[in-house]
Amino acid sequence: MKTKILLFALCLLVVGAQAQTTKKKKKKSVKTAKHSSVKGSKVSNGSLVNDPNLANKKIDSTGTDMVWNNAASDSTVMDGAYVAKDFLNNKVTPYPALREADVMYRKRIWREIDVREKMNKFLTYPRQPLIDVLMDHIKAGELTAYYATSQGPKDNGDEFKKAYKKLSEFSTSTGGGKEKIQIADIKDPNSGVMKDSVVEKAFDAGSIVAYRIKEDWIFDKQRSVFEPRIIGLAPVVAQLNTNGDTIGTRALFWVYYPEARNVLAHAQVFNRHSDGTNLSFDDVFIKRMFSSYIIKESNVDDVPLKNYAHVKNQLDALLEGERVKKDLMNYESDLWEY
């Protein structure tokens, strides 16, 4: 009997010990959970704000600024739905080989692309206008700029006879460079004394009103193709008189287009129809995706269309340009028989 009582008492002690151990484990787990939630919270004005992501953030001593350790770097963020084409890896598509013996017809044409026309607005796109592409590569020494002024009695200023050798000369001729102005004395601005000061004058890209193209229209009998080959490209600005009125236009400088293709092929053009076309400036000029009008053709007097005897005004000059364009198209159509 005593043995049974002792066994019963021993069982009660074992069961009590196990119950106490289980209770301690539960208290410990609750304490750990509370500790982790407090670690991922931010104390603000004496209150707890639960935020499990705050465990990866650092809070400064004032508690007003946070730095995310797990934030992605700027270089890893893709701005778009897909990886866009890298224009720096573009390669210029070379012209087909052309022999002089295969040229059955050649006509030199000068035309202007007015940037104020809707179809030509891509040339003045604020993020990457054509003038910035040309100026940046000229200043970097990657593209040669030629004088647009006559270098002799038998030169019209568009024959690539004289290149700019110094950046200062190029900047001055395009309206930039250094300029001397009068400013008030810094030490005593209220004295009314003015002093000379030299400032850097920036080029005004908004002064560009057009681009002038010199090209050859050629019929290649070997390929049976009648096509244009652009020879030169020049930005054009308005000429103003003393009253600020426009009296004409002038070319700033010329670039040799076969050389400029290596630069223009790496600059993307804005396409108003689709952002996914991936067109470069070289593509636009080669594919003739612009609006222009003819200002001169090769003639016996070597004068522009506006100086023809029967041309009395600007409208007559435009109509004469349309006549030249029609003659070119008629020549091509007359080559074939149906």
Secondary structure as GFF3:
##gff-version 3
##sequence-region A 1 338
A	DSSP	alpha_helix	2	39	.	.	.	ID=ss1
A	DSSP	beta_strand	41	44	.	.	.	ID=ss2
A	DSSP	beta_strand	47	50	.	.	.	ID=ss3
A	DSSP	three_ten_helix	52	56	.	.	.	ID=ss4
A	DSSP	beta_strand	57	59	.	.	.	ID=ss5
A	DSSP	beta_strand	66	68	.	.	.	ID=ss6
A	DSSP	three_ten_helix	74	76	.	.	.	ID=ss7
A	DSSP	three_ten_helix	87	89	.	.	.	ID=ss8
A	DSSP	three_ten_helix	100	102	.	.	.	ID=ss9
A	DSSP	beta_strand	103	114	.	.	.	ID=ss10
A	DSSP	three_ten_helix	118	124	.	.	.	ID=ss11
A	DSSP	alpha_helix	130	139	.	.	.	ID=ss12
A	DSSP	beta_strand	146	147	.	.	.	ID=ss13
A	DSSP	alpha_helix	167	173	.	.	.	ID=ss14
A	DSSP	beta_strand	177	184	.	.	.	ID=ss15
A	DSSP	three_ten_helix	189	191	.	.	.	ID=ss16
A	DSSP	beta_strand	194	201	.	.	.	ID=ss17
A	DSSP	three_ten_helix	205	207	.	.	.	ID=ss18
A	DSSP	beta_strand	208	220	.	.	.	ID=ss19
A	DSSP	beta_strand	225	240	.	.	.	ID=ss20
A	DSSP	beta_strand	246	251	.	.	.	ID=ss21
A	DSSP	beta_strand	253	256	.	.	.	ID=ss22
A	DSSP	alpha_helix	257	264	.	.	.	ID=ss23
A	DSSP	alpha_helix	281	286	.	.	.	ID=ss24
A	DSSP	beta_strand	293	297	.	.	.	ID=ss25
A	DSSP	three_ten_helix	305	307	.	.	.	ID=ss26
A	DSSP	alpha_helix	314	333	.	.	.	ID=ss27
###
